[in-house]
Amino acid sequence: MHSVKVKAIRILLVDGHAVVRTALRMFLESEPGVTVVGEASGPEEALAVAIREQPNIILLEIDLGDANGLDLLPQLHAAAPGTHVVVLTGVRDVEMHRRAVRLGAVGLVHKGESAGRLLEAIANVYAGEVWLDSLLVASVLSEMTRPHTSQPIDPEEVKIKALTAREREIIEMIGQGLKNQAIANRLCLSEATVRHHLTSIFGKLEVGDRLELAIYAYRHGLACFLPQRCSHYSSPQAPSTR
């Protein structure tokens, strides 16, 4: 039984292997509130089902035999504008993963990960989060935020711009001295999701642990020592004592 709670999630499976689709369907539909609304083995079938069903999530395998699943991404977004695409792949090709993100994928799960991690990724993407490898996120978002000018670039500013709103919230709470479980309770997340966000934060900011993160946050204005100095936060709280 998985701890991740999901509800009303409609999923389209796009994979060239019938056995894989069958296994995924059986696993996903064993979870309350999850429905597989369709399957597709290739581009034409995937687009037809996406237009008809308008799924919340599309699980997309990159290797579709004669077709590349990444080439299908823009068409899937056009066919089902409200959908979120999670790429499911057995390939550890960073450049291919970068391309998936550039084309609009908001989740990327390697087939070597557990079924529970896949479900957690789906739940988080459905809730509006991203689910990507931390180093990949830092690389892609840094590239996307890099100005196309000859002006000097502040590397720390690039790192900070790569942070999501959720990651900034977590950094602020780390600065308050909160532990993972307390952060999870406050944000209504699982503790595993908080750990996943911290891994992403460590990779983006290039810090090694919570202490380095707290120091970095204070130094760059992402967290404050005293509540009266936190006017850029809507609901400042004093850091907890130790």
Backbone as CSV, one residue per row, in Angstrom:
resi,resn,N_x,N_y,N_z,CA_x,CA_y,CA_z,C_x,C_y,C_z
1,MET,0.857,-1.183,0.000,0.000,0.000,0.000,0.891,1.230,0.000
2,HIS,0.685,2.143,-0.909,1.544,3.309,-1.025,1.004,4.448,-0.189
3,SER,1.933,5.290,0.353,1.532,6.389,1.214,1.090,7.609,0.435
4,VAL,1.383,7.656,-0.854,1.022,8.800,-1.660,-0.475,8.785,-1.948
5,LYS,-1.138,9.904,-1.646,-2.574,9.982,-1.872,-2.848,10.682,-3.194
6,VAL,-3.606,10.047,-4.039,-3.958,10.632,-5.327,-5.456,10.548,-5.493
7,LYS,-6.007,11.402,-6.345,-7.446,11.351,-6.565,-7.773,11.896,-7.945
8,ALA,-8.745,11.288,-8.555,-9.312,11.770,-9.816,-8.259,12.049,-10.877
9,ILE,-7.273,11.200,-10.983,-6.228,11.388,-11.988,-6.502,10.484,-13.181
10,ARG,-6.632,11.092,-14.357,-6.925,10.368,-15.583,-5.643,10.303,-16.407
11,ILE,-5.207,9.089,-16.726,-3.884,8.885,-17.319,-3.981,8.212,-18.683
12,LEU,-3.153,8.690,-19.606,-2.975,8.058,-20.910,-1.580,7.449,-20.955
13,LEU,-1.493,6.168,-21.315,-0.213,5.471,-21.417,0.231,5.416,-22.877
14,VAL,1.434,5.913,-23.151,1.975,5.864,-24.514,3.300,5.114,-24.459
15,ASP,3.267,3.867,-24.915,4.456,3.009,-24.887,4.325,1.983,-25.999
16,GLY,5.428,1.717,-26.672,5.387,0.806,-27.800,5.291,-0.655,-27.420
17,HIS,5.380,-0.970,-26.134,5.362,-2.365,-25.687,4.067,-2.675,-24.942
18,ALA,3.288,-3.604,-25.483,1.996,-3.951,-24.889,2.148,-4.498,-23.469
19,VAL,3.199,-5.276,-23.232,3.412,-5.864,-21.902,3.638,-4.759,-20.868
20,VAL,4.412,-3.756,-21.244,4.687,-2.635,-20.332,3.397,-1.883,-20.035
21,ARG,2.607,-1.615,-21.065,1.343,-0.886,-20.867,0.412,-1.670,-19.944
22,THR,0.340,-2.972,-20.142,-0.535,-3.803,-19.309,-0.102,-3.767,-17.852
23,ALA,1.208,-3.873,-17.626,1.723,-3.840,-16.251,1.466,-2.493,-15.602
24,LEU,1.683,-1.416,-16.362,1.434,-0.080,-15.824,-0.040,0.121,-15.501
25,ARG,-0.912,-0.328,-16.396,-2.348,-0.187,-16.155,-2.767,-0.926,-14.885
26,MET,-2.304,-2.155,-14.732,-2.667,-2.941,-13.557,-2.195,-2.262,-12.269
27,PHE,-0.967,-1.751,-12.285,-0.441,-1.093,-11.098,-1.187,0.206,-10.801
28,LEU,-1.333,1.052,-11.809,-1.945,2.364,-11.582,-3.400,2.250,-11.154
29,GLU,-4.140,1.346,-11.782,-5.557,1.245,-11.458,-5.804,0.512,-10.143
30,SER,-4.743,0.000,-9.521,-4.884,-0.564,-8.181,-4.908,0.543,-7.127
31,GLU,-4.583,1.771,-7.552,-4.582,2.912,-6.646,-5.934,3.629,-6.705
32,PRO,-6.543,3.915,-5.549,-7.839,4.606,-5.532,-7.761,5.954,-6.234
33,GLY,-8.739,6.228,-7.077,-8.822,7.525,-7.730,-8.038,7.646,-9.017
34,VAL,-7.290,6.617,-9.393,-6.509,6.666,-10.630,-7.212,5.846,-11.704
35,THR,-7.368,6.450,-12.874,-7.996,5.759,-13.997,-7.125,5.886,-15.237
36,VAL,-6.835,4.770,-15.878,-6.145,4.797,-17.164,-7.218,4.920,-18.235
37,VAL,-7.279,6.092,-18.865,-8.356,6.365,-19.823,-8.030,5.889,-21.230
38,GLY,-6.783,5.472,-21.448,-6.439,4.992,-22.777,-4.991,4.556,-22.872
39,GLU,-4.707,3.794,-23.910,-3.353,3.340,-24.208,-3.057,3.620,-25.667
40,ALA,-1.768,3.814,-25.975,-1.365,4.016,-27.358,0.032,3.460,-27.542
41,SER,0.260,2.893,-28.721,1.576,2.330,-29.014,2.391,3.214,-29.945
42,GLY,1.744,4.203,-30.565,2.438,5.066,-31.513,1.832,6.450,-31.564
43,PRO,2.440,7.374,-32.333,2.026,8.778,-32.375,0.577,9.013,-32.785
44,GLU,0.130,8.423,-33.876,-1.225,8.694,-34.358,-2.273,8.263,-33.343
45,GLU,-2.088,7.078,-32.788,-3.027,6.564,-31.793,-2.996,7.433,-30.543
46,ALA,-1.802,7.873,-30.129,-1.664,8.710,-28.933,-2.405,10.032,-29.098
47,LEU,-2.260,10.657,-30.248,-2.929,11.938,-30.496,-4.440,11.768,-30.521
48,ALA,-4.901,10.693,-31.131,-6.351,10.459,-31.204,-6.946,10.276,-29.811
49,VAL,-6.273,9.490,-28.969,-6.783,9.252,-27.619,-6.679,10.524,-26.782
50,ALA,-5.596,11.274,-26.936,-5.420,12.518,-26.181,-6.526,13.516,-26.509
51,ILE,-6.865,13.640,-27.790,-7.940,14.550,-28.201,-9.279,14.099,-27.630
52,ARG,-9.524,12.804,-27.667,-10.809,12.271,-27.209,-10.966,12.318,-25.693
53,GLU,-9.909,11.959,-24.965,-10.029,11.776,-23.520,-9.580,12.978,-22.689
54,GLN,-8.720,13.836,-23.244,-8.187,14.987,-22.501,-7.678,14.557,-21.113
55,PRO,-6.668,13.690,-21.061,-6.181,13.167,-19.782,-5.487,14.238,-18.949
56,ASN,-5.385,13.988,-17.644,-4.621,14.883,-16.767,-3.119,14.657,-16.939
57,ILE,-2.747,13.385,-17.073,-1.333,13.000,-17.167,-1.141,12.083,-18.372
58,ILE,-0.071,12.320,-19.119,0.335,11.388,-20.172,1.686,10.810,-19.779
59,LEU,1.744,9.485,-19.613,3.011,8.797,-19.385,3.574,8.432,-20.747
60,LEU,4.678,9.052,-21.110,5.209,8.928,-22.466,6.582,8.268,-22.473
61,GLU,6.676,7.140,-23.153,7.972,6.485,-23.376,8.664,7.173,-24.555
62,ILE,9.968,7.437,-24.422,10.699,8.105,-25.501,10.823,7.204,-26.721
63,ASP,11.120,5.938,-26.497,11.331,4.996,-27.596,9.996,4.370,-28.008
64,LEU,9.469,4.813,-29.144,8.220,4.267,-29.670,8.477,3.457,-30.933
65,GLY,9.586,2.750,-30.943,9.903,1.929,-32.118,10.412,2.776,-33.258
66,ASP,9.581,2.967,-34.287,9.974,3.749,-35.449,9.883,5.247,-35.193
67,ALA,9.310,5.642,-34.056,9.116,7.061,-33.764,9.823,7.442,-32.465
68,ASN,10.178,8.725,-32.366,10.764,9.267,-31.149,9.660,9.975,-30.368
69,GLY,9.428,9.536,-29.141,8.354,10.123,-28.343,8.513,11.604,-28.110
70,LEU,9.764,12.092,-28.093,9.978,13.520,-27.860,9.414,14.367,-29.000
71,ASP,9.477,13.842,-30.216,8.915,14.569,-31.351,7.407,14.737,-31.222
72,LEU,6.812,13.910,-30.387,5.354,13.925,-30.209,4.910,14.946,-29.158
73,LEU,5.831,15.402,-28.319,5.466,16.262,-27.193,4.685,17.524,-27.589
74,PRO,5.159,18.331,-28.554,4.395,19.536,-28.909,2.989,19.210,-29.413
75,GLN,2.859,18.116,-30.143,1.543,17.739,-30.663,0.609,17.290,-29.545
76,LEU,1.152,16.606,-28.559,0.331,16.177,-27.427,-0.178,17.377,-26.642
77,HIS,0.684,18.378,-26.442,0.262,19.582,-25.720,-0.820,20.338,-26.499
78,ALA,-0.703,20.328,-27.817,-1.722,20.987,-28.634,-3.032,20.209,-28.613
79,ALA,-2.937,18.884,-28.601,-4.129,18.038,-28.613,-4.865,18.063,-27.283
80,ALA,-4.119,18.161,-26.181,-4.718,18.174,-24.839,-4.016,19.262,-24.021
81,PRO,-4.444,20.513,-24.166,-3.730,21.649,-23.563,-3.599,21.587,-22.047
82,GLY,-4.517,20.925,-21.380,-4.459,20.881,-19.919,-3.665,19.728,-19.352
83,THR,-3.041,18.936,-20.211,-2.366,17.738,-19.731,-0.940,18.036,-19.291
84,HIS,-0.399,17.159,-18.430,0.998,17.232,-18.018,1.677,15.943,-18.486
85,VAL,2.823,16.097,-19.116,3.520,14.937,-19.656,4.650,14.516,-18.726
86,VAL,4.633,13.240,-18.359,5.717,12.634,-17.588,6.417,11.639,-18.502
87,VAL,7.682,11.876,-18.760,8.453,10.981,-19.622,8.934,9.794,-18.795
88,LEU,8.658,8.607,-19.289,9.081,7.362,-18.656,10.109,6.715,-19.582
89,THR,11.329,6.556,-19.112,12.378,6.103,-20.018,13.381,5.195,-19.320
90,GLY,14.002,4.346,-20.111,15.087,3.514,-19.610,16.435,4.052,-20.035
91,VAL,16.443,5.210,-20.686,17.666,5.799,-21.230,18.192,6.881,-20.296
92,ARG,19.484,6.807,-19.964,20.097,7.847,-19.124,20.943,8.760,-20.012
93,ASP,20.264,9.457,-20.899,20.907,10.385,-21.821,20.521,11.797,-21.390
94,VAL,21.455,12.509,-20.763,21.138,13.817,-20.201,20.673,14.794,-21.276
95,GLU,21.291,14.769,-22.451,20.888,15.693,-23.508,19.463,15.396,-23.962
96,MET,19.113,14.109,-24.035,17.748,13.740,-24.390,16.769,14.221,-23.330
97,HIS,17.165,14.116,-22.060,16.308,14.586,-20.975,16.137,16.101,-21.037
98,ARG,17.227,16.810,-21.357,17.140,18.267,-21.516,16.136,18.621,-22.608
99,ARG,16.204,17.888,-23.695,15.290,18.168,-24.808,13.842,17.934,-24.385
100,ALA,13.605,16.895,-23.589,12.256,16.620,-23.109,11.718,17.796,-22.298
101,VAL,12.568,18.375,-21.437,12.151,19.511,-20.623,11.879,20.730,-21.503
102,ARG,12.762,20.974,-22.465,12.563,22.116,-23.364,11.248,21.996,-24.128
103,LEU,10.860,20.766,-24.432,9.635,20.552,-25.204,8.386,20.489,-24.317
104,GLY,8.547,20.664,-23.014,7.378,20.792,-22.153,7.109,19.672,-21.172
105,ALA,7.973,18.648,-21.097,7.776,17.597,-20.091,8.006,18.197,-18.701
106,VAL,7.143,17.859,-17.745,7.294,18.378,-16.383,7.674,17.274,-15.402
107,GLY,7.817,16.067,-15.903,8.235,14.956,-15.064,9.086,14.010,-15.883
108,LEU,10.047,13.378,-15.206,10.890,12.400,-15.886,11.234,11.305,-14.887
109,VAL,10.804,10.091,-15.193,11.020,8.959,-14.300,11.782,7.878,-15.049
110,HIS,12.856,7.412,-14.444,13.624,6.334,-15.066,12.970,4.998,-14.736
111,LYS,12.976,4.092,-15.693,12.318,2.792,-15.501,12.985,1.944,-14.416
112,GLY,14.184,2.323,-14.016,14.852,1.600,-12.952,14.344,1.964,-11.571
113,GLU,13.519,3.015,-11.475,12.998,3.424,-10.172,11.808,2.551,-9.789
114,SER,11.443,2.622,-8.511,10.359,1.780,-8.009,9.001,2.256,-8.504
115,ALA,8.024,1.348,-8.454,6.661,1.700,-8.843,6.103,2.785,-7.930
116,GLY,6.484,2.736,-6.659,6.026,3.754,-5.715,6.524,5.135,-6.082
117,ARG,7.768,5.229,-6.569,8.316,6.514,-6.997,7.577,7.044,-8.213
118,LEU,7.180,6.134,-9.101,6.400,6.555,-10.258,5.078,7.157,-9.816
119,LEU,4.411,6.505,-8.876,3.134,7.014,-8.378,3.318,8.366,-7.697
120,GLU,4.393,8.507,-6.947,4.665,9.777,-6.272,4.917,10.880,-7.298
121,ALA,5.640,10.549,-8.357,5.888,11.526,-9.418,4.581,11.968,-10.056
122,ILE,3.703,11.019,-10.345,2.406,11.343,-10.957,1.598,12.251,-10.048
123,ALA,1.542,11.917,-8.753,0.766,12.716,-7.803,1.307,14.133,-7.704
124,ASN,2.621,14.280,-7.684,3.214,15.611,-7.571,3.021,16.438,-8.837
125,VAL,3.181,15.818,-9.983,2.959,16.529,-11.242,1.503,16.946,-11.358
126,TYR,0.589,16.068,-10.962,-0.837,16.388,-10.985,-1.132,17.592,-10.079
127,ALA,-0.376,17.719,-8.985,-0.577,18.819,-8.032,0.111,20.107,-8.480
128,GLY,0.763,20.080,-9.638,1.375,21.290,-10.164,2.868,21.403,-9.933
129,GLU,3.502,20.344,-9.414,4.936,20.357,-9.181,5.661,19.784,-10.406
130,VAL,6.986,19.867,-10.358,7.800,19.195,-11.376,8.502,18.019,-10.703
131,TRP,8.860,17.018,-11.482,9.535,15.836,-10.948,10.666,15.498,-11.899
132,LEU,11.832,16.094,-11.625,12.974,15.927,-12.504,14.226,15.717,-11.673
133,ASP,15.227,15.108,-12.268,16.518,14.937,-11.612,17.092,16.307,-11.269
134,SER,17.625,16.448,-10.063,18.076,17.754,-9.577,19.157,18.366,-10.465
135,LEU,20.126,17.573,-10.889,21.187,18.104,-11.732,20.655,18.517,-13.095
136,LEU,19.684,17.773,-13.597,19.075,18.117,-14.870,18.334,19.437,-14.758
137,VAL,17.573,19.611,-13.675,16.838,20.853,-13.467,17.796,22.036,-13.438
138,ALA,18.857,21.914,-12.665,19.813,23.015,-12.553,20.414,23.357,-13.913
139,SER,20.769,22.334,-14.673,21.385,22.547,-15.975,20.431,23.202,-16.958
140,VAL,19.223,22.649,-17.058,18.259,23.152,-18.042,17.779,24.545,-17.692
141,LEU,17.391,24.753,-16.435,16.844,26.050,-16.055,17.915,27.130,-16.073
142,SER,19.126,26.803,-15.733,20.209,27.779,-15.829,20.403,28.209,-17.273
143,GLU,20.322,27.232,-18.169,20.458,27.534,-19.590,19.306,28.406,-20.080
144,MET,18.077,28.101,-19.616,16.905,28.846,-20.054,16.893,30.272,-19.515
145,THR,17.486,30.494,-18.329,17.483,31.826,-17.729,18.717,32.634,-18.082
146,ARG,19.643,32.058,-18.843,20.869,32.768,-19.191,20.574,33.854,-20.224
147,PRO,20.918,35.125,-19.945,20.670,36.202,-20.911,21.507,36.016,-22.161
148,HIS,20.933,36.337,-23.299,21.663,36.224,-24.566,22.335,37.556,-24.874
149,THR,23.185,38.013,-23.953,23.920,39.261,-24.122,25.353,39.021,-23.683
150,SER,26.175,40.022,-23.911,27.574,39.922,-23.509,27.798,40.430,-22.100
151,GLN,26.717,40.816,-21.375,26.859,41.330,-20.027,27.298,40.212,-19.078
152,PRO,28.097,40.569,-18.051,28.526,39.556,-17.080,27.325,38.914,-16.392
153,ILE,27.445,37.633,-16.125,26.352,36.878,-15.502,26.730,36.542,-14.066
154,ASP,25.855,36.855,-13.137,26.059,36.484,-11.743,25.640,35.026,-11.580
155,PRO,26.583,34.115,-11.351,26.232,32.689,-11.273,25.267,32.379,-10.131
156,GLU,25.371,33.129,-9.019,24.467,32.873,-7.897,23.045,33.295,-8.243
157,GLU,22.902,34.377,-8.990,21.571,34.816,-9.411,20.918,33.777,-10.325
158,VAL,21.734,33.165,-11.196,21.216,32.125,-12.084,20.724,30.941,-11.265
159,LYS,21.511,30.550,-10.249,21.109,29.429,-9.391,19.786,29.725,-8.693
160,ILE,19.676,30.931,-8.128,18.482,31.292,-7.367,17.256,31.367,-8.267
161,LYS,17.432,31.870,-9.492,16.313,31.942,-10.429,15.815,30.555,-10.819
162,ALA,16.680,29.555,-10.695,16.281,28.191,-11.054,15.377,27.555,-10.005
163,LEU,15.281,28.174,-8.823,14.449,27.614,-7.759,12.970,27.807,-8.065
164,THR,12.156,26.819,-7.739,10.712,26.948,-7.863,10.153,27.643,-6.625
165,ALA,8.898,28.076,-6.697,8.259,28.717,-5.556,8.214,27.775,-4.361
166,ARG,7.934,26.508,-4.607,7.884,25.521,-3.529,9.257,25.358,-2.873
167,GLU,10.318,25.332,-3.694,11.659,25.186,-3.152,12.038,26.387,-2.297
168,ARG,11.601,27.585,-2.692,11.865,28.778,-1.884,11.155,28.690,-0.536
169,GLU,9.931,28.162,-0.545,9.214,27.964,0.719,9.981,27.043,1.642
170,ILE,10.483,25.948,1.086,11.209,24.971,1.892,12.508,25.567,2.428
171,ILE,13.200,26.349,1.601,14.432,26.999,2.056,14.146,27.939,3.222
172,GLU,13.057,28.686,3.121,12.689,29.594,4.210,12.473,28.814,5.509
173,MET,11.803,27.661,5.398,11.524,26.852,6.589,12.785,26.201,7.140
174,ILE,13.725,25.838,6.249,15.018,25.346,6.715,15.705,26.442,7.525
175,GLY,15.593,27.685,7.050,16.168,28.800,7.766,15.535,29.011,9.130
176,GLN,14.277,28.591,9.284,13.584,28.686,10.569,13.955,27.532,11.498
177,GLY,14.739,26.581,10.981,15.166,25.457,11.795,14.218,24.271,11.779
178,LEU,13.247,24.259,10.848,12.284,23.167,10.814,12.904,21.910,10.196
179,LYS,12.529,20.757,10.727,12.963,19.473,10.190,12.025,19.040,9.065
180,ASN,12.423,17.971,8.362,11.665,17.525,7.189,10.199,17.221,7.510
181,GLN,9.948,16.514,8.622,8.576,16.144,8.945,7.723,17.372,9.231
182,ALA,8.295,18.353,9.928,7.556,19.578,10.224,7.247,20.350,8.948
183,ILE,8.218,20.385,8.032,7.995,21.053,6.742,6.903,20.330,5.965
184,ALA,6.970,19.001,5.963,5.964,18.202,5.257,4.571,18.471,5.822
185,ASN,4.447,18.526,7.136,3.143,18.777,7.763,2.619,20.158,7.394
186,ARG,3.493,21.157,7.406,3.058,22.525,7.121,2.622,22.689,5.668
187,LEU,3.295,21.989,4.753,3.001,22.138,3.322,2.070,21.046,2.791
188,CYS,1.618,20.154,3.689,0.734,19.049,3.288,1.396,18.170,2.221
189,LEU,2.643,17.840,2.441,3.394,16.976,1.539,3.849,15.742,2.301
190,SER,4.310,14.734,1.574,4.939,13.598,2.236,6.377,13.973,2.570
191,GLU,6.928,13.316,3.576,8.311,13.596,3.946,9.252,13.224,2.796
192,ALA,8.902,12.183,2.045,9.722,11.784,0.897,9.763,12.886,-0.156
193,THR,8.628,13.575,-0.351,8.586,14.671,-1.317,9.466,15.827,-0.858
194,VAL,9.458,16.117,0.436,10.327,17.163,0.968,11.787,16.799,0.713
195,ARG,12.140,15.528,0.952,13.515,15.094,0.694,13.864,15.257,-0.785
196,HIS,12.909,14.942,-1.651,13.135,15.082,-3.096,13.399,16.552,-3.447
197,HIS,12.600,17.461,-2.865,12.810,18.887,-3.103,14.180,19.328,-2.596
198,LEU,14.587,18.834,-1.427,15.885,19.215,-0.878,17.027,18.737,-1.773
199,THR,16.894,17.539,-2.325,17.904,17.044,-3.259,18.027,17.983,-4.455
200,SER,16.867,18.425,-4.957,16.858,19.363,-6.073,17.500,20.692,-5.677
201,ILE,17.170,21.189,-4.485,17.727,22.455,-3.996,19.239,22.356,-3.843
202,PHE,19.730,21.255,-3.228,21.167,21.073,-3.043,21.881,21.102,-4.394
203,GLY,21.285,20.435,-5.403,21.904,20.404,-6.725,21.928,21.773,-7.388
204,LYS,20.819,22.508,-7.282,20.739,23.820,-7.932,21.687,24.838,-7.294
205,LEU,21.733,24.847,-5.957,22.542,25.842,-5.252,23.964,25.361,-4.975
206,GLU,24.231,24.084,-5.304,25.558,23.501,-5.127,26.020,23.580,-3.671
207,VAL,25.125,23.161,-2.779,25.472,23.052,-1.363,25.408,21.583,-0.966
208,GLY,26.133,21.225,0.109,26.259,19.816,0.441,25.307,19.308,1.495
209,ASP,24.783,20.202,2.365,23.911,19.743,3.429,23.031,20.897,3.923
210,ARG,22.228,20.638,4.948,21.276,21.622,5.451,21.976,22.844,6.035
211,LEU,23.107,22.636,6.696,23.833,23.765,7.279,24.338,24.700,6.191
212,GLU,24.964,24.121,5.158,25.425,24.950,4.043,24.267,25.668,3.374
213,LEU,23.124,24.979,3.281,21.941,25.597,2.683,21.468,26.781,3.518
214,ALA,21.426,26.612,4.838,20.974,27.699,5.712,21.904,28.900,5.591
215,ILE,23.209,28.658,5.580,24.173,29.753,5.443,23.996,30.463,4.105
216,TYR,23.851,29.672,3.049,23.635,30.242,1.710,22.362,31.075,1.702
217,ALA,21.287,30.554,2.315,19.999,31.241,2.319,20.087,32.576,3.044
218,TYR,20.759,32.608,4.196,20.907,33.871,4.936,21.747,34.863,4.143
219,ARG,22.795,34.355,3.503,23.722,35.223,2.770,23.058,35.872,1.558
220,HIS,22.123,35.143,0.928,21.523,35.637,-0.312,20.066,36.074,-0.153
221,GLY,19.629,36.249,1.092,18.305,36.807,1.327,17.155,35.846,1.127
222,LEU,17.419,34.531,1.106,16.349,33.548,0.961,15.749,33.159,2.308
223,ALA,16.434,33.517,3.389,15.946,33.298,4.750,16.577,34.369,5.622
224,CYS,15.980,34.613,6.791,16.446,35.705,7.644,16.649,35.223,9.069
225,PHE,17.554,35.887,9.760,17.801,35.548,11.158,16.686,36.057,12.058
226,LEU,16.180,37.274,11.777,15.180,37.895,12.639,13.910,38.164,11.857
227,PRO,12.710,37.963,12.477,11.461,38.127,11.745,11.261,39.528,11.200
228,GLN,11.751,40.584,11.927,11.526,41.935,11.437,12.323,42.232,10.174
229,ARG,13.296,41.348,9.861,14.095,41.558,8.655,13.551,40.750,7.487
230,CYS,12.420,40.117,7.639,11.860,39.239,6.604,10.658,39.884,5.924
231,SER,10.733,41.160,5.626,9.566,41.851,5.075,9.193,41.356,3.693
232,HIS,10.103,40.626,3.013,9.791,40.130,1.675,9.008,38.836,1.723
233,TYR,8.698,38.330,2.923,7.855,37.151,3.067,6.503,37.583,3.582
234,SER,5.456,36.895,3.168,4.107,37.282,3.553,3.789,36.932,4.989
235,SER,4.315,35.809,5.509,3.998,35.377,6.867,5.274,34.965,7.589
236,PRO,6.135,35.945,7.950,7.419,35.598,8.583,7.214,34.970,9.943
237,GLN,8.096,34.046,10.291,8.078,33.439,11.602,9.492,33.383,12.142
238,ALA,9.628,33.465,13.440,10.955,33.428,14.040,11.539,32.040,13.908
239,PRO,12.868,31.940,13.747,13.490,30.609,13.680,13.352,29.898,15.000
240,SER,13.212,28.578,14.921,13.049,27.789,16.135,14.376,27.706,16.881
241,THR,14.298,27.559,18.195,15.496,27.434,19.001,15.975,26.009,19.008
242,ARG,17.212,25.777,19.288,17.797,24.442,19.316,18.346,24.159,20.693
